[in-house]
Amino acid sequence: MRYVTLIVAAGLILTVTATAGAKTVTLVFDPNDILDLSPGSVGGDFDGGRKADQVNARRVHKDWASTFYETFYKSGLPDGPHTQPDDYNTYMNWRNSLDDSGEGLAMFNTWFLDNAAARSWGEMVVVKPGTTVASTTASGWNMRFIPNPYGLGGGSVQWWTTDPAKRLRPTDLGGADIGKFSITADLYWDTGTGPKGWDVTDPDVELGDEVRFWVGCLNGDDADFYRSDTQAIYFDNQDWGTDSPAYSPFGANDSTEAGVYGSGFEGVLSATAVPEPMTMLAVGMGIAGLAGYIRKRRMA
């Protein structure tokens, strides 16, 4: 029995070693960071820069693809330039107005996609086509995997809550601490040297790699992500922030009516790649088996 235990323990440890170099990794993140992380202040560091250059790039929009209020500059871009600090202040005023119970983000998604839009946010990680993105969530929130949204490739995880008390608000303004979420997937660094998206030349995301990924939400009848049980953002135009110069406050009808298409939030998060949960289970079982064998040896 001693030899059997040793073989099992060694086998489990070998499994852990093999898995450490596998493609499937887990990203654990705090959804509160979506609104808690402060964007870089508007100034010379971002003059003429793009969102890919800003660690915590954020923006909110009243209308899809037309009226954006951003924490980064857009000088020289086809749909720019936007005026700073006006855009930055408008975003911060919106963010700082989420101070009433029931306001905040009720739905958001992540999306690992290789295209110009993803790269413009500084994303360099893609999901291998045909693989499932698994996820975990905290109490009060729900989730689902959406493969190939809009036929554009990649994989998206959507999270949502129907509990107003669980909506994401800045914690410094009284928002609840939601807890940790996670994403587990076959992730690769897209080098851009082969075909669009994943290809055999793309290296695996390794344990310990820092991964930058997009998060966002959109109100209205947005086919792949729309839900009849919740909208994406709930806010009013009361207690608007005081940063100036800024554009006019949002109206309440920009957030809660299904027929109003386009108001939304976008930003980026970063997370360190850690072993997938089954790897951690194997580590625990391997260590426990080896410890049991050592104890028996000592008692013999």
LINJORA-V22578 format. One line per field, one symbol per residue. phi: phi as a letter, one per 20 degrees, with the letter a starting at -180 (. if undefined). psi: psi as a letter, one per 30 degrees, with the letter a starting at -180 (. if undefined). A space follows every 50 residues. Layout:
# LINJORA-V22578
phi=???
psi=???
This chain:
# LINJORA-V22578
phi=.ffffffffffffffffffgefefcdddbdfffgdffefgffrgfdfnec ffedgdgbbccecfmcddcdececgnegedeeedegfgffgfffgfeedd gneoedbbbdbebdafffffenecdcefgndeeebcbegndcbbedflgl menmbcdddbcddgfeffcgffdoffffoedbccaedceefmedfgnfbf effffegnfedebecabbeneehfdfcfeadeccbcdelffdfbfbefff effecddffeepfacbacccbefcffgfffffgfffffffffffffffef
psi=eeeeeeeeeeeeeeeeeeffglfklkkkljfffefekklklkaffgjfll fffkehkllkkekkgejkjlgllgkflegallkkgeeeeeeeeeeffigk kflakfkllljjkjaeeefffgkgklkkkflkjlllllkfllllkjkhkg ggaakkkkklkgjeffkklkffggkkjelkllkkljkkjjfgfalkaklf fkllklkfkkkklkkllklaijeffkkffllekklaglhklgkkklllll lfffefkffjkfkakkallklkklkleeeeeeeeeeeeeeeeeeeeeef.
